[in-house]
């Protein structure tokens, strides 16, 4: 797994947003947590995507 800086940035921001959502709590916190987890998943998937270099 070799991620680019963009992949790591998306993953890191997703982790931060997830933690923020957990601290907020309630329905709003659940939405923010889901948004952050989606970014974590996208960051991980982006690391597995093959890059095309010309």
PDB file of N, CA, C, O and CB in Angstrom:
ATOM      1  N   UNK A   1       0.853  -1.178   0.000  1.00  0.00           N
ATOM      2  CA  UNK A   1       0.000   0.000   0.000  1.00  0.00           C
ATOM      3  C   UNK A   1       0.888   1.226   0.000  1.00  0.00           C
ATOM      4  O   UNK A   1       1.555   1.517   0.993  1.00  0.00           O
ATOM      5  CB  UNK A   1      -0.965   0.006   1.219  1.00  0.00           C
ATOM      6  N   UNK A   2       0.900   1.947  -1.111  1.00  0.00           N
ATOM      7  CA  UNK A   2       1.698   3.154  -1.215  1.00  0.00           C
ATOM      8  C   UNK A   2       0.744   4.313  -1.490  1.00  0.00           C
ATOM      9  O   UNK A   2       0.266   4.470  -2.614  1.00  0.00           O
ATOM     10  CB  UNK A   2       2.790   3.028  -2.336  1.00  0.00           C
ATOM     11  N   UNK A   3       0.469   5.112  -0.486  1.00  0.00           N
ATOM     12  CA  UNK A   3      -0.472   6.216  -0.648  1.00  0.00           C
ATOM     13  C   UNK A   3       0.225   7.504  -1.000  1.00  0.00           C
ATOM     14  O   UNK A   3       1.364   7.748  -0.604  1.00  0.00           O
ATOM     15  CB  UNK A   3      -1.278   6.405   0.604  1.00  0.00           C
ATOM     16  N   UNK A   4      -0.471   8.312  -1.741  1.00  0.00           N
ATOM     17  CA  UNK A   4       0.042   9.629  -2.047  1.00  0.00           C
ATOM     18  C   UNK A   4      -0.278  10.566  -0.893  1.00  0.00           C
ATOM     19  O   UNK A   4      -0.987  10.201   0.045  1.00  0.00           O
ATOM     20  CB  UNK A   4      -0.545  10.157  -3.371  1.00  0.00           C
ATOM     21  N   UNK A   5       0.253  11.774  -0.977  1.00  0.00           N
ATOM     22  CA  UNK A   5      -0.017  12.734   0.097  1.00  0.00           C
ATOM     23  C   UNK A   5      -1.499  13.099   0.136  1.00  0.00           C
ATOM     24  O   UNK A   5      -2.033  13.407   1.202  1.00  0.00           O
ATOM     25  CB  UNK A   5       0.839  14.003  -0.087  1.00  0.00           C
ATOM     26  N   UNK A   6      -2.160  13.067  -1.004  1.00  0.00           N
ATOM     27  CA  UNK A   6      -3.593  13.362  -1.028  1.00  0.00           C
ATOM     28  C   UNK A   6      -4.380  12.294  -0.287  1.00  0.00           C
ATOM     29  O   UNK A   6      -5.303  12.609   0.464  1.00  0.00           O
ATOM     30  CB  UNK A   6      -4.095  13.478  -2.469  1.00  0.00           C
ATOM     31  N   UNK A   7      -4.021  11.043  -0.492  1.00  0.00           N
ATOM     32  CA  UNK A   7      -4.698   9.945   0.196  1.00  0.00           C
ATOM     33  C   UNK A   7      -4.538  10.069   1.702  1.00  0.00           C
ATOM     34  O   UNK A   7      -5.501   9.909   2.452  1.00  0.00           O
ATOM     35  CB  UNK A   7      -4.156   8.596  -0.280  1.00  0.00           C
ATOM     36  N   UNK A   8      -3.330  10.354   2.137  1.00  0.00           N
ATOM     37  CA  UNK A   8      -3.075  10.485   3.570  1.00  0.00           C
ATOM     38  C   UNK A   8      -3.778  11.703   4.157  1.00  0.00           C
ATOM     39  O   UNK A   8      -4.220  11.669   5.305  1.00  0.00           O
ATOM     40  CB  UNK A   8      -1.577  10.575   3.833  1.00  0.00           C
ATOM     41  N   UNK A   9      -3.886  12.777   3.380  1.00  0.00           N
ATOM     42  CA  UNK A   9      -4.577  13.975   3.851  1.00  0.00           C
ATOM     43  C   UNK A   9      -6.059  13.700   4.032  1.00  0.00           C
ATOM     44  O   UNK A   9      -6.639  14.076   5.050  1.00  0.00           O
ATOM     45  CB  UNK A   9      -4.369  15.138   2.876  1.00  0.00           C
ATOM     46  N   UNK A  10      -6.679  13.047   3.056  1.00  0.00           N
ATOM     47  CA  UNK A  10      -8.099  12.714   3.150  1.00  0.00           C
ATOM     48  C   UNK A  10      -8.346  11.779   4.330  1.00  0.00           C
ATOM     49  O   UNK A  10      -9.322  11.947   5.061  1.00  0.00           O
ATOM     50  CB  UNK A  10      -8.594  12.067   1.841  1.00  0.00           C
ATOM     51  N   UNK A  11      -7.476  10.806   4.516  1.00  0.00           N
ATOM     52  CA  UNK A  11      -7.618   9.868   5.618  1.00  0.00           C
ATOM     53  C   UNK A  11      -7.467  10.586   6.964  1.00  0.00           C
ATOM     54  O   UNK A  11      -8.246  10.345   7.886  1.00  0.00           O
ATOM     55  CB  UNK A  11      -6.584   8.738   5.493  1.00  0.00           C
ATOM     56  N   UNK A  12      -6.483  11.453   7.076  1.00  0.00           N
ATOM     57  CA  UNK A  12      -6.256  12.181   8.328  1.00  0.00           C
ATOM     58  C   UNK A  12      -7.387  13.143   8.662  1.00  0.00           C
ATOM     59  O   UNK A  12      -7.814  13.228   9.813  1.00  0.00           O
ATOM     60  CB  UNK A  12      -4.955  12.943   8.250  1.00  0.00           C
ATOM     61  N   UNK A  13      -7.870  13.865   7.661  1.00  0.00           N
ATOM     62  CA  UNK A  13      -8.996  14.771   7.895  1.00  0.00           C
ATOM     63  C   UNK A  13     -10.246  13.992   8.267  1.00  0.00           C
ATOM     64  O   UNK A  13     -11.024  14.428   9.116  1.00  0.00           O
ATOM     65  CB  UNK A  13      -9.261  15.634   6.655  1.00  0.00           C
ATOM     66  N   UNK A  14     -10.441  12.842   7.635  1.00  0.00           N
ATOM     67  CA  UNK A  14     -11.584  11.999   7.978  1.00  0.00           C
ATOM     68  C   UNK A  14     -11.521  11.518   9.412  1.00  0.00           C
ATOM     69  O   UNK A  14     -12.538  11.469  10.104  1.00  0.00           O
ATOM     70  CB  UNK A  14     -11.659  10.813   7.045  1.00  0.00           C
ATOM     71  N   UNK A  15     -10.324  11.162   9.860  1.00  0.00           N
ATOM     72  CA  UNK A  15     -10.168  10.732  11.253  1.00  0.00           C
ATOM     73  C   UNK A  15     -10.466  11.882  12.211  1.00  0.00           C
ATOM     74  O   UNK A  15     -11.097  11.684  13.249  1.00  0.00           O
ATOM     75  CB  UNK A  15      -8.744  10.195  11.497  1.00  0.00           C
ATOM     76  N   UNK A  16     -10.011  13.078  11.859  1.00  0.00           N
ATOM     77  CA  UNK A  16     -10.293  14.244  12.699  1.00  0.00           C
ATOM     78  C   UNK A  16     -11.770  14.573  12.764  1.00  0.00           C
ATOM     79  O   UNK A  16     -12.299  14.873  13.835  1.00  0.00           O
ATOM     80  CB  UNK A  16      -9.538  15.440  12.192  1.00  0.00           C
ATOM     81  N   UNK A  17     -12.434  14.518  11.630  1.00  0.00           N
ATOM     82  CA  UNK A  17     -13.870  14.808  11.589  1.00  0.00           C
ATOM     83  C   UNK A  17     -14.651  13.737  12.347  1.00  0.00           C
ATOM     84  O   UNK A  17     -15.650  14.036  13.002  1.00  0.00           O
ATOM     85  CB  UNK A  17     -14.365  14.899  10.128  1.00  0.00           C
ATOM     86  N   UNK A  18     -14.191  12.483  12.254  1.00  0.00           N
ATOM     87  CA  UNK A  18     -14.844  11.409  12.999  1.00  0.00           C
ATOM     88  C   UNK A  18     -14.737  11.644  14.501  1.00  0.00           C
ATOM     89  O   UNK A  18     -15.720  11.488  15.226  1.00  0.00           O
ATOM     90  CB  UNK A  18     -14.232  10.053  12.631  1.00  0.00           C
ATOM     91  N   UNK A  19     -13.561  12.014  14.970  1.00  0.00           N
ATOM     92  CA  UNK A  19     -13.386  12.305  16.394  1.00  0.00           C
ATOM     93  C   UNK A  19     -14.226  13.503  16.832  1.00  0.00           C
ATOM     94  O   UNK A  19     -14.795  13.501  17.924  1.00  0.00           O
ATOM     95  CB  UNK A  19     -11.912  12.564  16.701  1.00  0.00           C
ATOM     96  N   UNK A  20     -14.302  14.513  15.988  1.00  0.00           N
ATOM     97  CA  UNK A  20     -15.129  15.681  16.293  1.00  0.00           C
ATOM     98  C   UNK A  20     -16.596  15.287  16.410  1.00  0.00           C
ATOM     99  O   UNK A  20     -17.292  15.746  17.316  1.00  0.00           O
ATOM    100  CB  UNK A  20     -14.956  16.763  15.215  1.00  0.00           C
ATOM    101  N   UNK A  21     -17.065  14.447  15.507  1.00  0.00           N
ATOM    102  CA  UNK A  21     -18.447  13.985  15.547  1.00  0.00           C
ATOM    103  C   UNK A  21     -18.752  13.177  16.790  1.00  0.00           C
ATOM    104  O   UNK A  21     -19.847  13.268  17.346  1.00  0.00           O
ATOM    105  CB  UNK A  21     -18.751  13.166  14.330  1.00  0.00           C
ATOM    106  N   UNK A  22     -17.774  12.377  17.232  1.00  0.00           N
ATOM    107  CA  UNK A  22     -17.967  11.588  18.450  1.00  0.00           C
ATOM    108  C   UNK A  22     -18.050  12.499  19.675  1.00  0.00           C
ATOM    109  O   UNK A  22     -18.770  12.197  20.627  1.00  0.00           O
ATOM    110  CB  UNK A  22     -16.821  10.570  18.621  1.00  0.00           C
ATOM    111  N   UNK A  23     -17.321  13.604  19.653  1.00  0.00           N
ATOM    112  CA  UNK A  23     -17.351  14.535  20.785  1.00  0.00           C
ATOM    113  C   UNK A  23     -18.646  15.343  20.823  1.00  0.00           C
ATOM    114  O   UNK A  23     -19.118  15.704  21.901  1.00  0.00           O
ATOM    115  CB  UNK A  23     -16.154  15.480  20.720  1.00  0.00           C
ATOM    116  N   UNK A  24     -19.223  15.629  19.656  1.00  0.00           N
ATOM    117  CA  UNK A  24     -20.458  16.413  19.600  1.00  0.00           C
ATOM    118  C   UNK A  24     -21.617  15.616  20.173  1.00  0.00           C
ATOM    119  O   UNK A  24     -22.363  16.120  21.012  1.00  0.00           O
ATOM    120  CB  UNK A  24     -20.769  16.839  18.156  1.00  0.00           C
ATOM    121  N   UNK A  25     -21.774  14.379  19.728  1.00  0.00           N
ATOM    122  CA  UNK A  25     -22.862  13.529  20.212  1.00  0.00           C
ATOM    123  C   UNK A  25     -24.197  13.903  19.587  1.00  0.00           C
ATOM    124  O   UNK A  25     -24.293  14.880  18.843  1.00  0.00           O
ATOM    125  CB  UNK A  25     -22.962  13.617  21.725  1.00  0.00           C
ATOM    126  N   UNK A  26     -25.213  13.133  19.888  1.00  0.00           N
ATOM    127  CA  UNK A  26     -26.558  13.384  19.368  1.00  0.00           C
ATOM    128  C   UNK A  26     -26.681  13.069  17.895  1.00  0.00           C
ATOM    129  O   UNK A  26     -25.824  12.405  17.311  1.00  0.00           O
ATOM    130  CB  UNK A  26     -26.944  14.814  19.603  1.00  0.00           C
ATOM    131  N   UNK A  27     -27.767  13.558  17.298  1.00  0.00           N
ATOM    132  CA  UNK A  27     -28.018  13.303  15.875  1.00  0.00           C
ATOM    133  C   UNK A  27     -27.019  14.026  14.983  1.00  0.00           C
ATOM    134  O   UNK A  27     -26.577  13.481  13.972  1.00  0.00           O
ATOM    135  CB  UNK A  27     -29.433  13.726  15.506  1.00  0.00           C
ATOM    136  N   UNK A  28     -26.668  15.236  15.350  1.00  0.00           N
ATOM    137  CA  UNK A  28     -25.691  15.985  14.557  1.00  0.00           C
ATOM    138  C   UNK A  28     -24.333  15.294  14.601  1.00  0.00           C
ATOM    139  O   UNK A  28     -23.649  15.182  13.583  1.00  0.00           O
ATOM    140  CB  UNK A  28     -25.570  17.436  15.070  1.00  0.00           C
ATOM    141  N   UNK A  29     -23.955  14.837  15.778  1.00  0.00           N
ATOM    142  CA  UNK A  29     -22.683  14.130  15.919  1.00  0.00           C
ATOM    143  C   UNK A  29     -22.648  12.842  15.127  1.00  0.00           C
ATOM    144  O   UNK A  29     -21.610  12.469  14.581  1.00  0.00           O
ATOM    145  CB  UNK A  29     -22.411  13.836  17.369  1.00  0.00           C
ATOM    146  N   UNK A  30     -23.786  12.156  15.062  1.00  0.00           N
ATOM    147  CA  UNK A  30     -23.847  10.920  14.279  1.00  0.00           C
ATOM    148  C   UNK A  30     -23.647  11.210  12.797  1.00  0.00           C
ATOM    149  O   UNK A  30     -22.972  10.451  12.101  1.00  0.00           O
ATOM    150  CB  UNK A  30     -25.191  10.205  14.501  1.00  0.00           C
ATOM    151  N   UNK A  31     -24.218  12.286  12.319  1.00  0.00           N
ATOM    152  CA  UNK A  31     -24.034  12.674  10.919  1.00  0.00           C
ATOM    153  C   UNK A  31     -22.601  13.066  10.613  1.00  0.00           C
ATOM    154  O   UNK A  31     -22.052  12.682   9.581  1.00  0.00           O
ATOM    155  CB  UNK A  31     -24.955  13.819  10.571  1.00  0.00           C
ATOM    156  N   UNK A  32     -21.995  13.836  11.514  1.00  0.00           N
ATOM    157  CA  UNK A  32     -20.605  14.257  11.331  1.00  0.00           C
ATOM    158  C   UNK A  32     -19.676  13.045  11.399  1.00  0.00           C
ATOM    159  O   UNK A  32     -18.713  12.959  10.637  1.00  0.00           O
ATOM    160  CB  UNK A  32     -20.206  15.306  12.400  1.00  0.00           C
ATOM    161  N   UNK A  33     -19.960  12.113  12.305  1.00  0.00           N
ATOM    162  CA  UNK A  33     -19.160  10.893  12.412  1.00  0.00           C
ATOM    163  C   UNK A  33     -19.245  10.076  11.124  1.00  0.00           C
ATOM    164  O   UNK A  33     -18.225   9.590  10.636  1.00  0.00           O
ATOM    165  CB  UNK A  33     -19.626  10.046  13.610  1.00  0.00           C
ATOM    166  N   UNK A  34     -20.433   9.921  10.576  1.00  0.00           N
ATOM    167  CA  UNK A  34     -20.594   9.191   9.318  1.00  0.00           C
ATOM    168  C   UNK A  34     -19.866   9.860   8.172  1.00  0.00           C
ATOM    169  O   UNK A  34     -19.277   9.187   7.326  1.00  0.00           O
ATOM    170  CB  UNK A  34     -22.057   9.054   8.976  1.00  0.00           C
ATOM    171  N   UNK A  35     -19.903  11.188   8.141  1.00  0.00           N
ATOM    172  CA  UNK A  35     -19.188  11.946   7.106  1.00  0.00           C
ATOM    173  C   UNK A  35     -17.683  11.708   7.222  1.00  0.00           C
ATOM    174  O   UNK A  35     -16.996  11.527   6.217  1.00  0.00           O
ATOM    175  CB  UNK A  35     -19.504  13.462   7.221  1.00  0.00           C
ATOM    176  N   UNK A  36     -17.179  11.710   8.451  1.00  0.00           N
ATOM    177  CA  UNK A  36     -15.759  11.460   8.660  1.00  0.00           C
ATOM    178  C   UNK A  36     -15.358  10.041   8.302  1.00  0.00           C
ATOM    179  O   UNK A  36     -14.309   9.823   7.695  1.00  0.00           O
ATOM    180  CB  UNK A  36     -15.394  11.741  10.090  1.00  0.00           C
ATOM    181  N   UNK A  37     -16.192   9.067   8.679  1.00  0.00           N
ATOM    182  CA  UNK A  37     -15.884   7.674   8.347  1.00  0.00           C
ATOM    183  C   UNK A  37     -15.896   7.442   6.839  1.00  0.00           C
ATOM    184  O   UNK A  37     -15.122   6.635   6.324  1.00  0.00           O
ATOM    185  CB  UNK A  37     -16.881   6.736   9.026  1.00  0.00           C
ATOM    186  N   UNK A  38     -16.772   8.148   6.136  1.00  0.00           N
ATOM    187  CA  UNK A  38     -16.786   8.036   4.672  1.00  0.00           C
ATOM    188  C   UNK A  38     -15.471   8.542   4.093  1.00  0.00           C
ATOM    189  O   UNK A  38     -14.947   7.957   3.144  1.00  0.00           O
ATOM    190  CB  UNK A  38     -17.974   8.826   4.072  1.00  0.00           C
ATOM    191  N   UNK A  39     -14.933   9.618   4.650  1.00  0.00           N
ATOM    192  CA  UNK A  39     -13.657  10.134   4.164  1.00  0.00           C
ATOM    193  C   UNK A  39     -12.501   9.185   4.498  1.00  0.00           C
ATOM    194  O   UNK A  39     -11.563   9.048   3.713  1.00  0.00           O
ATOM    195  CB  UNK A  39     -13.387  11.515   4.761  1.00  0.00           C
ATOM    196  N   UNK A  40     -12.570   8.540   5.647  1.00  0.00           N
ATOM    197  CA  UNK A  40     -11.548   7.553   5.987  1.00  0.00           C
ATOM    198  C   UNK A  40     -11.586   6.410   4.977  1.00  0.00           C
ATOM    199  O   UNK A  40     -10.546   5.972   4.485  1.00  0.00           O
ATOM    200  CB  UNK A  40     -11.754   7.016   7.430  1.00  0.00           C
ATOM    201  N   UNK A  41     -12.784   5.934   4.673  1.00  0.00           N
ATOM    202  CA  UNK A  41     -12.918   4.835   3.700  1.00  0.00           C
ATOM    203  C   UNK A  41     -12.406   5.266   2.326  1.00  0.00           C
ATOM    204  O   UNK A  41     -11.722   4.492   1.657  1.00  0.00           O
ATOM    205  CB  UNK A  41     -14.395   4.374   3.597  1.00  0.00           C
ATOM    206  N   UNK A  42     -12.726   6.481   1.899  1.00  0.00           N
ATOM    207  CA  UNK A  42     -12.258   6.950   0.593  1.00  0.00           C
ATOM    208  C   UNK A  42     -10.741   7.125   0.563  1.00  0.00           C
ATOM    209  O   UNK A  42     -10.105   6.853  -0.456  1.00  0.00           O
ATOM    210  CB  UNK A  42     -12.938   8.268   0.236  1.00  0.00           C
ATOM    211  N   UNK A  43     -10.163   7.574   1.670  1.00  0.00           N
ATOM    212  CA  UNK A  43      -8.712   7.708   1.729  1.00  0.00           C
ATOM    213  C   UNK A  43      -8.007   6.374   1.638  1.00  0.00           C
ATOM    214  O   UNK A  43      -6.981   6.253   0.968  1.00  0.00           O
ATOM    215  CB  UNK A  43      -8.309   8.405   2.996  1.00  0.00           C
ATOM    216  N   UNK A  44      -8.554   5.361   2.312  1.00  0.00           N
ATOM    217  CA  UNK A  44      -7.958   4.026   2.256  1.00  0.00           C
ATOM    218  C   UNK A  44      -8.112   3.427   0.859  1.00  0.00           C
ATOM    219  O   UNK A  44      -7.173   2.838   0.324  1.00  0.00           O
ATOM    220  CB  UNK A  44      -8.604   3.101   3.307  1.00  0.00           C
ATOM    221  N   UNK A  45      -9.290   3.578   0.276  1.00  0.00           N
ATOM    222  CA  UNK A  45      -9.499   3.042  -1.079  1.00  0.00           C
ATOM    223  C   UNK A  45      -8.608   3.740  -2.097  1.00  0.00           C
ATOM    224  O   UNK A  45      -8.147   3.110  -3.049  1.00  0.00           O
ATOM    225  CB  UNK A  45     -10.968   3.188  -1.492  1.00  0.00           C
ATOM    226  N   UNK A  46      -8.360   5.035  -1.910  1.00  0.00           N
ATOM    227  CA  UNK A  46      -7.508   5.772  -2.835  1.00  0.00           C
ATOM    228  C   UNK A  46      -6.062   5.283  -2.769  1.00  0.00           C
ATOM    229  O   UNK A  46      -5.335   5.361  -3.760  1.00  0.00           O
ATOM    230  CB  UNK A  46      -7.570   7.267  -2.532  1.00  0.00           C
ATOM    231  N   UNK A  47      -5.647   4.786  -1.618  1.00  0.00           N
ATOM    232  CA  UNK A  47      -4.286   4.270  -1.500  1.00  0.00           C
ATOM    233  C   UNK A  47      -4.098   2.977  -2.281  1.00  0.00           C
ATOM    234  O   UNK A  47      -2.984   2.680  -2.714  1.00  0.00           O
ATOM    235  CB  UNK A  47      -3.938   4.045  -0.041  1.00  0.00           C
ATOM    236  N   UNK A  48      -5.150   2.209  -2.468  1.00  0.00           N
ATOM    237  CA  UNK A  48      -5.056   0.953  -3.204  1.00  0.00           C
ATOM    238  C   UNK A  48      -5.247   1.129  -4.715  1.00  0.00           C
ATOM    239  O   UNK A  48      -5.011   0.200  -5.487  1.00  0.00           O
ATOM    240  CB  UNK A  48      -6.080  -0.020  -2.676  1.00  0.00           C
ATOM    241  N   UNK A  49      -5.667   2.303  -5.120  1.00  0.00           N
ATOM    242  CA  UNK A  49      -5.898   2.547  -6.544  1.00  0.00           C
ATOM    243  C   UNK A  49      -4.556   2.660  -7.270  1.00  0.00           C
ATOM    244  O   UNK A  49      -3.661   3.361  -6.799  1.00  0.00           O
ATOM    245  CB  UNK A  49      -6.745   3.836  -6.754  1.00  0.00           C
ATOM    246  N   UNK A  50      -4.407   1.986  -8.399  1.00  0.00           N
ATOM    247  CA  UNK A  50      -3.136   2.089  -9.111  1.00  0.00           C
ATOM    248  C   UNK A  50      -2.972   3.475  -9.751  1.00  0.00           C
ATOM    249  O   UNK A  50      -3.921   4.051 -10.282  1.00  0.00           O
ATOM    250  CB  UNK A  50      -3.039   0.992 -10.187  1.00  0.00           C
ATOM    251  N   UNK A  51      -1.764   3.979  -9.683  1.00  0.00           N
ATOM    252  CA  UNK A  51      -1.507   5.293 -10.277  1.00  0.00           C
ATOM    253  C   UNK A  51      -0.941   5.116 -11.685  1.00  0.00           C
ATOM    254  O   UNK A  51      -0.228   4.155 -11.976  1.00  0.00           O
ATOM    255  CB  UNK A  51      -0.527   6.121  -9.393  1.00  0.00           C
ATOM    256  N   UNK A  52      -1.275   6.055 -12.532  1.00  0.00           N
ATOM    257  CA  UNK A  52      -0.799   6.034 -13.914  1.00  0.00           C
ATOM    258  C   UNK A  52       0.187   7.171 -14.067  1.00  0.00           C
ATOM    259  O   UNK A  52      -0.166   8.338 -13.902  1.00  0.00           O
ATOM    260  CB  UNK A  52      -1.980   6.159 -14.944  1.00  0.00           C
ATOM    261  N   UNK A  53       1.415   6.831 -14.381  1.00  0.00           N
ATOM    262  CA  UNK A  53       2.444   7.849 -14.564  1.00  0.00           C
ATOM    263  C   UNK A  53       2.944   7.790 -16.005  1.00  0.00           C
ATOM    264  O   UNK A  53       3.344   6.731 -16.487  1.00  0.00           O
ATOM    265  CB  UNK A  53       3.619   7.648 -13.557  1.00  0.00           C
ATOM    266  N   UNK A  54       2.920   8.930 -16.687  1.00  0.00           N
ATOM    267  CA  UNK A  54       3.354   8.982 -18.085  1.00  0.00           C
ATOM    268  C   UNK A  54       4.638   9.766 -18.209  1.00  0.00           C
ATOM    269  O   UNK A  54       5.163   9.922 -19.311  1.00  0.00           O
ATOM    270  CB  UNK A  54       2.271   9.602 -18.971  1.00  0.00           C
TER     271      UNK A  54
END
